[in-house]
Amino acid sequence: MMDDYFQLTEKMSWQDLGNGIKRQILGYDDTVMMVKVIFEKGAVGSLHHHPHVQTTYIESGVFEFFIDGRSQVLKKGDSCYVSSGAIHGCTCIEAGMLLDVFSPSRRDFLEGY
């Protein structure tokens, strides 16, 4: 659990996930987590699923999202919702940043962070 009310981006570390993707974990507790994710053009967030509910806001760039067999191109200002267990992923068409919110918190993201 975070022990501070404020998270300053310049003080938060980044995880290099490889293949043109980096993430920065922001505020979280057991029930919710916010994560910033940067994608280089052409980077792919592979199809996967998890028990967490997820909402994603496109801060910048253009992405093609795939959720449970449907696809949609999303750009700055758009968002999407991923229900628990839904198979989802994305391809970055134009380099950008996503803001993901998970409930409950992604404990797996904290391993080795």
MOPAC internal coordinates of N, CA, C and O (Angstrom, degrees):
PM7 1SCF
backbone

  N    0.0000 0     0.00 0     0.00 0    0    0    0
  C    1.4458 1     0.00 0     0.00 0    1    0    0
  C    1.5263 1   108.79 1     0.00 0    2    1    0
  O    1.2310 1   121.03 1   -38.60 1    3    2    1
  N    1.3212 1   115.63 1   141.40 1    3    2    1
  C    1.4577 1   120.60 1   177.30 1    5    3    2
  C    1.5293 1   108.39 1   -64.66 1    6    5    3
  O    1.2310 1   120.74 1   -36.69 1    7    6    5
  N    1.3074 1   116.19 1   143.31 1    7    6    5
  C    1.4587 1   119.96 1   179.49 1    9    7    6
  C    1.5299 1   112.02 1  -110.28 1   10    9    7
  O    1.2310 1   120.86 1  -163.25 1   11   10    9
  N    1.3311 1   115.97 1    16.75 1   11   10    9
  C    1.4498 1   120.19 1  -179.82 1   13   11   10
  C    1.5262 1   108.47 1  -139.11 1   14   13   11
  O    1.2310 1   120.57 1   -35.10 1   15   14   13
  N    1.3092 1   116.52 1   144.90 1   15   14   13
  C    1.4600 1   120.80 1   178.51 1   17   15   14
  C    1.5216 1   112.31 1   -74.48 1   18   17   15
  O    1.2310 1   120.31 1   156.22 1   19   18   17
  N    1.3119 1   117.02 1   -23.78 1   19   18   17
  C    1.4600 1   120.89 1  -173.34 1   21   19   18
  C    1.5268 1   110.46 1  -119.66 1   22   21   19
  O    1.2310 1   120.63 1   -45.29 1   23   22   21
  N    1.3281 1   116.40 1   134.71 1   23   22   21
  C    1.4529 1   122.17 1   177.13 1   25   23   22
  C    1.5222 1   107.32 1  -118.70 1   26   25   23
  O    1.2310 1   120.42 1   -68.23 1   27   26   25
  N    1.3214 1   116.81 1   111.77 1   27   26   25
  C    1.4569 1   122.08 1  -179.82 1   29   27   26
  C    1.5177 1   108.50 1   -91.93 1   30   29   27
  O    1.2310 1   120.52 1   -56.80 1   31   30   29
  N    1.3249 1   116.61 1   123.20 1   31   30   29
  C    1.4627 1   121.60 1  -172.59 1   33   31   30
  C    1.5254 1   112.96 1   -54.97 1   34   33   31
  O    1.2310 1   119.88 1   143.93 1   35   34   33
  N    1.3325 1   117.83 1   -36.07 1   35   34   33
  C    1.4665 1   119.25 1  -179.32 1   37   35   34
  C    1.5227 1   112.76 1   -70.67 1   38   37   35
  O    1.2310 1   120.09 1   165.59 1   39   38   37
  N    1.3291 1   117.44 1   -14.41 1   39   38   37
  C    1.4606 1   120.76 1   179.02 1   41   39   38
  C    1.5248 1   113.03 1  -101.87 1   42   41   39
  O    1.2310 1   120.29 1   174.57 1   43   42   41
  N    1.3349 1   117.04 1    -5.43 1   43   42   41
  C    1.4629 1   121.90 1  -178.52 1   45   43   42
  C    1.5281 1   108.96 1   -93.86 1   46   45   43
  O    1.2310 1   120.65 1   -45.97 1   47   46   45
  N    1.3096 1   116.37 1   134.03 1   47   46   45
  C    1.4654 1   120.03 1  -178.87 1   49   47   46
  C    1.5340 1   111.08 1   -80.73 1   50   49   47
  O    1.2310 1   121.49 1   -21.37 1   51   50   49
  N    1.3202 1   114.75 1   158.63 1   51   50   49
  C    1.4650 1   123.27 1   177.68 1   53   51   50
  C    1.5228 1   108.79 1  -109.08 1   54   53   51
  O    1.2310 1   120.70 1   -35.92 1   55   54   53
  N    1.3174 1   116.26 1   144.08 1   55   54   53
  C    1.4652 1   122.55 1   172.46 1   57   55   54
  C    1.5205 1   107.29 1  -105.72 1   58   57   55
  O    1.2310 1   120.63 1   -54.24 1   59   58   57
  N    1.3355 1   116.40 1   125.76 1   59   58   57
  C    1.4613 1   120.90 1   175.05 1   61   59   58
  C    1.5159 1   107.11 1   -86.68 1   62   61   59
  O    1.2310 1   120.30 1   -68.04 1   63   62   61
  N    1.3202 1   117.03 1   111.96 1   63   62   61
  C    1.4612 1   122.20 1  -178.34 1   65   63   62
  C    1.5221 1   111.69 1   -87.88 1   66   65   63
  O    1.2310 1   120.47 1   176.42 1   67   66   65
  N    1.3396 1   116.71 1    -3.58 1   67   66   65
  C    1.4588 1   121.13 1  -178.95 1   69   67   66
  C    1.5163 1   111.36 1    83.30 1   70   69   67
  O    1.2310 1   121.08 1   -11.75 1   71   70   69
  N    1.3076 1   115.55 1   168.25 1   71   70   69
  C    1.4655 1   123.04 1   177.22 1   73   71   70
  C    1.5271 1   113.43 1    54.17 1   74   73   71
  O    1.2310 1   120.69 1  -145.45 1   75   74   73
  N    1.3540 1   116.29 1    34.55 1   75   74   73
  C    1.4508 1   120.33 1   174.42 1   77   75   74
  C    1.5151 1   116.00 1    82.37 1   78   77   75
  O    1.2310 1   120.15 1  -159.80 1   79   78   77
  N    1.3427 1   117.31 1    20.20 1   79   78   77
  C    1.4688 1   120.82 1  -178.98 1   81   79   78
  C    1.5277 1   109.76 1  -128.06 1   82   81   79
  O    1.2310 1   120.75 1   -46.05 1   83   82   81
  N    1.3387 1   116.18 1   133.95 1   83   82   81
  C    1.4651 1   122.58 1   175.57 1   85   83   82
  C    1.5191 1   108.38 1  -133.15 1   86   85   83
  O    1.2310 1   120.49 1   -32.54 1   87   86   85
  N    1.3481 1   116.66 1   147.46 1   87   86   85
  C    1.4614 1   118.94 1   177.00 1   89   87   86
  C    1.5144 1   111.18 1  -132.45 1   90   89   87
  O    1.2310 1   122.05 1   -28.63 1   91   90   89
  N    1.3286 1   113.67 1   151.37 1   91   90   89
  C    1.4562 1   122.50 1   178.83 1   93   91   90
  C    1.5312 1   107.06 1  -129.50 1   94   93   91
  O    1.2310 1   120.95 1   -63.20 1   95   94   93
  N    1.3239 1   115.78 1   116.80 1   95   94   93
  C    1.4563 1   120.30 1   179.59 1   97   95   94
  C    1.5192 1   108.50 1   -80.32 1   98   97   95
  O    1.2310 1   121.01 1   -52.30 1   99   98   97
  N    1.3216 1   115.68 1   127.70 1   99   98   97
  C    1.4581 1   121.58 1  -179.37 1  101   99   98
  C    1.5327 1   108.38 1  -103.31 1  102  101   99
  O    1.2310 1   119.35 1    40.73 1  103  102  101
  N    1.3060 1   118.84 1  -139.27 1  103  102  101
  C    1.4610 1   121.44 1  -177.18 1  105  103  102
  C    1.5220 1   113.12 1   -67.32 1  106  105  103
  O    1.2310 1   121.01 1   -35.92 1  107  106  105
  N    1.3292 1   115.67 1   144.08 1  107  106  105
  C    1.4614 1   120.39 1   177.01 1  109  107  106
  C    1.5256 1   110.86 1  -161.88 1  110  109  107
  O    1.2310 1   121.66 1   -21.04 1  111  110  109
  N    1.3199 1   114.42 1   158.96 1  111  110  109
  C    1.4500 1   123.73 1   166.30 1  113  111  110
  C    1.5254 1   105.19 1  -144.52 1  114  113  111
  O    1.2310 1   119.16 1    19.03 1  115  114  113
  N    1.3081 1   119.20 1  -160.97 1  115  114  113
  C    1.4680 1   120.14 1  -177.89 1  117  115  114
  C    1.5266 1   112.90 1   -68.43 1  118  117  115
  O    1.2310 1   119.94 1   156.02 1  119  118  117
  N    1.3304 1   117.72 1   -23.98 1  119  118  117
  C    1.4562 1   120.62 1  -172.03 1  121  119  118
  C    1.5250 1   115.42 1  -100.06 1  122  121  119
  O    1.2310 1   119.85 1   159.39 1  123  122  121
  N    1.3409 1   117.90 1   -20.61 1  123  122  121
  C    1.4617 1   120.13 1  -175.49 1  125  123  122
  C    1.5328 1   109.87 1  -151.71 1  126  125  123
  O    1.2310 1   120.74 1   -29.81 1  127  126  125
  N    1.3318 1   116.20 1   150.19 1  127  126  125
  C    1.4683 1   121.56 1   177.80 1  129  127  126
  C    1.5183 1   108.82 1  -146.00 1  130  129  127
  O    1.2310 1   120.74 1   -42.70 1  131  130  129
  N    1.3448 1   116.19 1   137.30 1  131  130  129
  C    1.4582 1   122.13 1   175.03 1  133  131  130
  C    1.5279 1   108.67 1  -113.12 1  134  133  131
  O    1.2310 1   120.82 1   -46.33 1  135  134  133
  N    1.3380 1   116.03 1   133.67 1  135  134  133
  C    1.4605 1   121.82 1  -175.56 1  137  135  134
  C    1.5232 1   109.42 1  -135.58 1  138  137  135
  O    1.2310 1   120.62 1   -48.51 1  139  138  137
  N    1.3334 1   116.42 1   131.49 1  139  138  137
  C    1.4583 1   122.94 1   174.33 1  141  139  138
  C    1.5213 1   107.05 1   -94.37 1  142  141  139
  O    1.2310 1   119.87 1   -46.53 1  143  142  141
  N    1.3432 1   117.84 1   133.47 1  143  142  141
  C    1.4624 1   121.51 1  -179.16 1  145  143  142
  C    1.5208 1   108.85 1  -130.75 1  146  145  143
  O    1.2310 1   120.81 1   -53.52 1  147  146  145
  N    1.3459 1   116.05 1   126.48 1  147  146  145
  C    1.4614 1   121.96 1   178.26 1  149  147  146
  C    1.5326 1   108.91 1  -104.90 1  150  149  147
  O    1.2310 1   120.87 1   -47.25 1  151  150  149
  N    1.3242 1   115.94 1   132.75 1  151  150  149
  C    1.4574 1   122.85 1   178.62 1  153  151  150
  C    1.5166 1   110.12 1  -119.75 1  154  153  151
  O    1.2310 1   120.40 1   -45.30 1  155  154  153
  N    1.3206 1   116.84 1   134.70 1  155  154  153
  C    1.4548 1   121.34 1   168.43 1  157  155  154
  C    1.5280 1   107.67 1   -81.75 1  158  157  155
  O    1.2310 1   120.48 1   -22.85 1  159  158  157
  N    1.3189 1   116.69 1   157.15 1  159  158  157
  C    1.4606 1   120.96 1   177.71 1  161  159  158
  C    1.5312 1   109.53 1   -55.01 1  162  161  159
  O    1.2310 1   120.52 1   -47.72 1  163  162  161
  N    1.3206 1   116.61 1   132.28 1  163  162  161
  C    1.4551 1   122.48 1   178.49 1  165  163  162
  C    1.5152 1   114.28 1    88.57 1  166  165  163
  O    1.2310 1   119.65 1   169.42 1  167  166  165
  N    1.3307 1   118.28 1   -10.58 1  167  166  165
  C    1.4708 1   120.61 1   179.12 1  169  167  166
  C    1.5247 1   109.43 1   -66.57 1  170  169  167
  O    1.2310 1   121.41 1   -33.76 1  171  170  169
  N    1.3248 1   114.91 1   146.24 1  171  170  169
  C    1.4658 1   121.09 1  -176.29 1  173  171  170
  C    1.5203 1   110.41 1  -122.08 1  174  173  171
  O    1.2310 1   121.41 1   -55.08 1  175  174  173
  N    1.3178 1   114.91 1   124.92 1  175  174  173
  C    1.4636 1   121.38 1   168.85 1  177  175  174
  C    1.5215 1   105.53 1   -88.46 1  178  177  175
  O    1.2310 1   120.35 1   -80.33 1  179  178  177
  N    1.3305 1   116.93 1    99.67 1  179  178  177
  C    1.4689 1   122.72 1  -172.58 1  181  179  178
  C    1.5298 1   112.37 1   -55.36 1  182  181  179
  O    1.2310 1   121.29 1   -29.54 1  183  182  181
  N    1.3202 1   115.13 1   150.46 1  183  182  181
  C    1.4628 1   120.42 1   176.67 1  185  183  182
  C    1.5253 1   109.26 1   -58.55 1  186  185  183
  O    1.2310 1   120.87 1   -46.41 1  187  186  185
  N    1.3140 1   115.94 1   133.59 1  187  186  185
  C    1.4606 1   122.52 1  -179.63 1  189  187  186
  C    1.5240 1   109.08 1  -160.10 1  190  189  187
  O    1.2310 1   120.88 1    -3.68 1  191  190  189
  N    1.3052 1   115.92 1   176.32 1  191  190  189
  C    1.4692 1   120.39 1   174.85 1  193  191  190
  C    1.5175 1   108.18 1  -147.80 1  194  193  191
  O    1.2310 1   120.57 1   -19.81 1  195  194  193
  N    1.3100 1   116.51 1   160.19 1  195  194  193
  C    1.4570 1   123.01 1   178.60 1  197  195  194
  C    1.5261 1   107.98 1  -157.25 1  198  197  195
  O    1.2310 1   120.50 1   -17.82 1  199  198  197
  N    1.3276 1   116.65 1   162.18 1  199  198  197
  C    1.4741 1   119.33 1  -178.12 1  201  199  198
  C    1.5269 1   113.92 1   -75.59 1  202  201  199
  O    1.2310 1   120.14 1   171.77 1  203  202  201
  N    1.3196 1   117.33 1    -8.23 1  203  202  201
  C    1.4619 1   121.54 1  -177.49 1  205  203  202
  C    1.5256 1   111.24 1   -79.02 1  206  205  203
  O    1.2310 1   120.31 1   -35.62 1  207  206  205
  N    1.3187 1   117.02 1   144.38 1  207  206  205
  C    1.4561 1   122.13 1   168.29 1  209  207  206
  C    1.5274 1   105.84 1   -78.75 1  210  209  207
  O    1.2310 1   120.18 1   -38.31 1  211  210  209
  N    1.3305 1   117.25 1   141.69 1  211  210  209
  C    1.4623 1   121.60 1  -177.28 1  213  211  210
  C    1.5214 1   109.98 1  -135.42 1  214  213  211
  O    1.2310 1   120.85 1   -43.21 1  215  214  213
  N    1.3174 1   115.98 1   136.79 1  215  214  213
  C    1.4593 1   121.30 1   167.19 1  217  215  214
  C    1.5197 1   106.45 1  -121.82 1  218  217  215
  O    1.2310 1   120.66 1   -36.98 1  219  218  217
  N    1.3163 1   116.34 1   143.02 1  219  218  217
  C    1.4622 1   121.40 1  -178.14 1  221  219  218
  C    1.5215 1   109.40 1  -130.10 1  222  221  219
  O    1.2310 1   121.08 1   -48.14 1  223  222  221
  N    1.3248 1   115.55 1   131.86 1  223  222  221
  C    1.4650 1   123.48 1   176.18 1  225  223  222
  C    1.5195 1   107.43 1  -111.21 1  226  225  223
  O    1.2310 1   120.36 1   -48.98 1  227  226  225
  N    1.3296 1   116.92 1   131.02 1  227  226  225
  C    1.4625 1   121.19 1   178.86 1  229  227  226
  C    1.5268 1   107.50 1   -87.19 1  230  229  227
  O    1.2310 1   121.21 1   -74.05 1  231  230  229
  N    1.3377 1   115.30 1   105.95 1  231  230  229
  C    1.4630 1   122.27 1  -179.44 1  233  231  230
  C    1.5289 1   110.83 1   -76.16 1  234  233  231
  O    1.2310 1   120.74 1   143.28 1  235  234  233
  N    1.3460 1   116.18 1   -36.72 1  235  234  233
  C    1.4607 1   121.20 1   177.74 1  237  235  234
  C    1.5232 1   108.28 1  -161.72 1  238  237  235
  O    1.2310 1   121.11 1   -16.30 1  239  238  237
  N    1.3221 1   115.49 1   163.70 1  239  238  237
  C    1.4650 1   120.54 1   177.73 1  241  239  238
  C    1.5217 1   112.56 1    88.89 1  242  241  239
  O    1.2310 1   121.69 1     6.38 1  243  242  241
  N    1.3384 1   114.36 1  -173.62 1  243  242  241
  C    1.4682 1   122.72 1   178.03 1  245  243  242
  C    1.5204 1   107.41 1  -134.42 1  246  245  243
  O    1.2310 1   120.33 1   -46.91 1  247  246  245
  N    1.3322 1   116.97 1   133.09 1  247  246  245
  C    1.4496 1   123.37 1  -176.32 1  249  247  246
  C    1.5180 1   110.29 1  -135.14 1  250  249  247
  O    1.2310 1   120.63 1   -35.69 1  251  250  249
  N    1.3356 1   116.41 1   144.31 1  251  250  249
  C    1.4536 1   120.02 1   169.08 1  253  251  250
  C    1.5219 1   106.18 1  -101.75 1  254  253  251
  O    1.2310 1   120.74 1   -62.88 1  255  254  253
  N    1.3262 1   116.19 1   117.12 1  255  254  253
  C    1.4578 1   122.12 1   179.54 1  257  255  254
  C    1.5142 1   110.34 1   -98.69 1  258  257  255
  O    1.2310 1   121.25 1   -35.02 1  259  258  257
  N    1.3121 1   115.21 1   144.98 1  259  258  257
  C    1.4578 1   123.50 1   176.47 1  261  259  258
  C    1.5211 1   106.77 1  -122.91 1  262  261  259
  O    1.2310 1   120.17 1   -58.84 1  263  262  261
  N    1.3310 1   117.28 1   121.16 1  263  262  261
  C    1.4623 1   121.67 1   179.22 1  265  263  262
  C    1.5209 1   108.15 1  -136.08 1  266  265  263
  O    1.2310 1   121.09 1   -63.12 1  267  266  265
  N    1.3263 1   115.53 1   116.88 1  267  266  265
  C    1.4727 1   122.60 1   177.52 1  269  267  266
  C    1.5244 1   113.20 1    46.42 1  270  269  267
  O    1.2310 1   120.62 1  -130.47 1  271  270  269
  N    1.3313 1   116.42 1    49.53 1  271  270  269
  C    1.4523 1   121.36 1   174.19 1  273  271  270
  C    1.5241 1   114.91 1    86.04 1  274  273  271
  O    1.2310 1   119.87 1   177.18 1  275  274  273
  N    1.3006 1   117.85 1    -2.82 1  275  274  273
  C    1.4657 1   121.50 1   177.96 1  277  275  274
  C    1.5201 1   109.08 1  -109.74 1  278  277  275
  O    1.2310 1   120.44 1   -28.14 1  279  278  277
  N    1.3319 1   116.76 1   151.86 1  279  278  277
  C    1.4647 1   119.82 1   177.23 1  281  279  278
  C    1.5203 1   109.64 1  -131.02 1  282  281  279
  O    1.2310 1   121.92 1   -27.19 1  283  282  281
  N    1.3342 1   113.92 1   152.81 1  283  282  281
  C    1.4562 1   120.34 1  -179.60 1  285  283  282
  C    1.5217 1   108.40 1  -156.16 1  286  285  283
  O    1.2310 1   120.42 1   -45.04 1  287  286  285
  N    1.3287 1   116.81 1   134.96 1  287  286  285
  C    1.4559 1   120.98 1   173.89 1  289  287  286
  C    1.5309 1   107.29 1   -84.43 1  290  289  287
  O    1.2310 1   121.05 1   -51.92 1  291  290  289
  N    1.3308 1   115.60 1   128.08 1  291  290  289
  C    1.4601 1   122.25 1  -179.62 1  293  291  290
  C    1.5190 1   109.47 1  -121.68 1  294  293  291
  O    1.2310 1   120.75 1   -35.49 1  295  294  293
  N    1.3346 1   116.17 1   144.51 1  295  294  293
  C    1.4595 1   122.06 1  -179.59 1  297  295  294
  C    1.5235 1   109.28 1  -130.06 1  298  297  295
  O    1.2310 1   120.80 1    -1.45 1  299  298  297
  N    1.3151 1   116.07 1   178.55 1  299  298  297
  C    1.4638 1   122.41 1  -178.72 1  301  299  298
  C    1.5258 1   111.14 1   -43.99 1  302  301  299
  O    1.2310 1   121.28 1   -50.90 1  303  302  301
  N    1.3296 1   115.15 1   129.10 1  303  302  301
  C    1.4561 1   121.42 1   178.84 1  305  303  302
  C    1.5077 1   114.59 1    94.01 1  306  305  303
  O    1.2310 1   119.93 1   162.86 1  307  306  305
  N    1.3494 1   117.73 1   -17.14 1  307  306  305
  C    1.4596 1   121.39 1   177.82 1  309  307  306
  C    1.5316 1   109.62 1   -82.62 1  310  309  307
  O    1.2310 1   120.95 1   -10.98 1  311  310  309
  N    1.3160 1   115.78 1   169.02 1  311  310  309
  C    1.4608 1   120.38 1   177.13 1  313  311  310
  C    1.5190 1   110.01 1  -152.48 1  314  313  311
  O    1.2310 1   121.07 1   -10.25 1  315  314  313
  N    1.3170 1   115.55 1   169.75 1  315  314  313
  C    1.4605 1   120.63 1   176.04 1  317  315  314
  C    1.5278 1   109.21 1  -145.89 1  318  317  315
  O    1.2310 1   121.59 1   -17.59 1  319  318  317
  N    1.3168 1   114.56 1   162.41 1  319  318  317
  C    1.4621 1   123.50 1   179.57 1  321  319  318
  C    1.5212 1   108.16 1  -123.45 1  322  321  319
  O    1.2310 1   120.64 1   -46.68 1  323  322  321
  N    1.3295 1   116.38 1   133.32 1  323  322  321
  C    1.4627 1   121.64 1   179.12 1  325  323  322
  C    1.5249 1   107.43 1  -121.58 1  326  325  323
  O    1.2310 1   120.63 1   -64.29 1  327  326  325
  N    1.3194 1   116.40 1   115.71 1  327  326  325
  C    1.4615 1   120.03 1  -179.58 1  329  327  326
  C    1.5263 1   110.99 1   -74.89 1  330  329  327
  O    1.2310 1   120.65 1   -17.89 1  331  330  329
  N    1.2881 1   116.36 1   162.11 1  331  330  329
  C    1.4600 1   122.86 1   179.61 1  333  331  330
  C    1.5298 1   110.41 1   -55.07 1  334  333  331
  O    1.2310 1   120.59 1   -52.68 1  335  334  333
  N    1.3300 1   116.48 1   127.32 1  335  334  333
  C    1.4590 1   121.68 1   177.15 1  337  335  334
  C    1.5186 1   115.49 1    83.93 1  338  337  335
  O    1.2310 1   119.29 1   172.87 1  339  338  337
  N    1.3235 1   118.96 1    -7.13 1  339  338  337
  C    1.4681 1   121.29 1  -178.51 1  341  339  338
  C    1.5306 1   110.37 1   -68.93 1  342  341  339
  O    1.2310 1   120.42 1   -44.18 1  343  342  341
  N    1.3238 1   116.81 1   135.82 1  343  342  341
  C    1.4630 1   121.70 1   176.26 1  345  343  342
  C    1.5243 1   107.40 1   -77.68 1  346  345  343
  O    1.2310 1   120.87 1   -52.95 1  347  346  345
  N    1.3492 1   115.95 1   127.05 1  347  346  345
  C    1.4553 1   119.91 1  -174.96 1  349  347  346
  C    1.5211 1   111.44 1  -152.59 1  350  349  347
  O    1.2310 1   120.97 1   -16.96 1  351  350  349
  N    1.3166 1   115.76 1   163.04 1  351  350  349
  C    1.4573 1   123.41 1   177.62 1  353  351  350
  C    1.5142 1   108.22 1  -178.05 1  354  353  351
  O    1.2310 1   120.50 1     0.55 1  355  354  353
  N    1.3313 1   116.66 1  -179.45 1  355  354  353
  C    1.4670 1   119.30 1   179.13 1  357  355  354
  C    1.5188 1   110.48 1  -154.43 1  358  357  355
  O    1.2310 1   121.33 1   -20.26 1  359  358  357
  N    1.3196 1   115.06 1   159.74 1  359  358  357
  C    1.4534 1   123.46 1   173.28 1  361  359  358
  C    1.5187 1   107.15 1  -122.88 1  362  361  359
  O    1.2310 1   120.61 1   -47.23 1  363  362  361
  N    1.3183 1   116.44 1   132.77 1  363  362  361
  C    1.4603 1   121.54 1  -178.83 1  365  363  362
  C    1.5262 1   109.35 1   -85.58 1  366  365  363
  O    1.2310 1   120.60 1   -63.74 1  367  366  365
  N    1.3203 1   116.45 1   116.26 1  367  366  365
  C    1.4631 1   122.91 1   179.98 1  369  367  366
  C    1.5303 1   110.53 1   -87.68 1  370  369  367
  O    1.2310 1   121.03 1   141.37 1  371  370  369
  N    1.3227 1   115.64 1   -38.63 1  371  370  369
  C    1.4712 1   122.68 1   177.93 1  373  371  370
  C    1.5245 1   106.68 1  -135.73 1  374  373  371
  O    1.2310 1   120.00 1   -54.71 1  375  374  373
  N    1.3242 1   117.61 1   125.29 1  375  374  373
  C    1.4636 1   122.24 1  -174.93 1  377  375  374
  C    1.5226 1   111.65 1   -43.32 1  378  377  375
  O    1.2310 1   121.10 1   -40.90 1  379  378  377
  N    1.3323 1   115.50 1   139.10 1  379  378  377
  C    1.4564 1   118.27 1  -178.46 1  381  379  378
  C    1.5082 1   113.73 1  -171.93 1  382  381  379
  O    1.2310 1   121.97 1    10.31 1  383  382  381
  N    1.3423 1   113.83 1  -169.69 1  383  382  381
  C    1.4471 1   121.19 1  -176.74 1  385  383  382
  C    1.5225 1   110.40 1  -132.24 1  386  385  383
  O    1.2310 1   121.56 1   -41.42 1  387  386  385
  N    1.3335 1   114.62 1   138.58 1  387  386  385
  C    1.4580 1   122.34 1   176.23 1  389  387  386
  C    1.5196 1   109.01 1  -111.44 1  390  389  387
  O    1.2310 1   120.88 1   -27.37 1  391  390  389
  N    1.3108 1   115.92 1   152.63 1  391  390  389
  C    1.4479 1   122.09 1   172.11 1  393  391  390
  C    1.5241 1   106.36 1  -120.16 1  394  393  391
  O    1.2310 1   120.78 1   -70.42 1  395  394  393
  N    1.3375 1   116.11 1   109.58 1  395  394  393
  C    1.4620 1   122.41 1  -178.47 1  397  395  394
  C    1.5231 1   109.91 1   -99.91 1  398  397  395
  O    1.2310 1   120.82 1   -39.48 1  399  398  397
  N    1.3175 1   116.04 1   140.52 1  399  398  397
  C    1.4576 1   122.01 1   172.58 1  401  399  398
  C    1.5220 1   107.20 1  -125.36 1  402  401  399
  O    1.2310 1   121.02 1   -50.58 1  403  402  401
  N    1.3344 1   115.65 1   129.42 1  403  402  401
  C    1.4623 1   122.21 1  -177.81 1  405  403  402
  C    1.5208 1   110.41 1  -119.57 1  406  405  403
  O    1.2310 1   121.08 1   -35.37 1  407  406  405
  N    1.3376 1   115.54 1   144.63 1  407  406  405
  C    1.4536 1   121.40 1   171.45 1  409  407  406
  C    1.5240 1   107.72 1  -140.78 1  410  409  407
  O    1.2310 1   119.83 1   -54.36 1  411  410  409
  N    1.3293 1   117.94 1   125.64 1  411  410  409
  C    1.4565 1   126.08 1    -6.41 1  413  411  410
  C    1.5315 1   110.80 1   -71.19 1  414  413  411
  O    1.2310 1   121.39 1     2.10 1  415  414  413
  N    1.3041 1   114.95 1  -177.90 1  415  414  413
  C    1.4628 1   122.39 1  -178.54 1  417  415  414
  C    1.5309 1   111.10 1   -58.31 1  418  417  415
  O    1.2310 1   120.32 1   -33.75 1  419  418  417
  N    1.3527 1   116.99 1   146.25 1  419  418  417
  C    1.4626 1   122.66 1   177.62 1  421  419  418
  C    1.5277 1   109.55 1   -85.10 1  422  421  419
  O    1.2310 1   120.00 1   -92.44 1  423  422  421
  N    1.3039 1   117.61 1    87.56 1  423  422  421
  C    1.4610 1   122.02 1   179.67 1  425  423  422
  C    1.5252 1   111.29 1   -59.90 1  426  425  423
  O    1.2310 1   120.00 1   148.71 1  427  426  425
  N    1.3320 1   117.61 1   -31.29 1  427  426  425
  C    1.4637 1   121.39 1   179.45 1  429  427  426
  C    1.5257 1   110.76 1   -63.43 1  430  429  427
  O    1.2310 1   119.27 1   152.22 1  431  430  429
  N    1.3267 1   118.99 1   -27.78 1  431  430  429
  C    1.4537 1   121.62 1   178.36 1  433  431  430
  C    1.5247 1   111.57 1   -70.87 1  434  433  431
  O    1.2310 1   119.85 1   156.36 1  435  434  433
  N    1.3149 1   117.89 1   -23.64 1  435  434  433
  C    1.4586 1   121.83 1  -176.52 1  437  435  434
  C    1.5220 1   113.02 1   -84.50 1  438  437  435
  O    1.2310 1   119.93 1   164.47 1  439  438  437
  N    1.3276 1   117.74 1   -15.53 1  439  438  437
  C    1.4642 1   121.55 1   178.62 1  441  439  438
  C    1.5182 1   109.73 1   -65.76 1  442  441  439
  O    1.2310 1   120.42 1   -58.95 1  443  442  441
  N    1.3325 1   116.79 1   121.05 1  443  442  441
  C    1.4488 1   122.09 1   178.81 1  445  443  442
  C    1.5147 1   114.26 1    75.61 1  446  445  443
  O    1.2310 1   119.76 1  -169.73 1  447  446  445
  N    1.3259 1   118.06 1    10.27 1  447  446  445
  C    1.4716 1   121.85 1  -178.26 1  449  447  446
  C    1.5013 1   110.45 1   -82.57 1  450  449  447
  O    1.2310 1   120.10 1   180.00 1  451  450  449

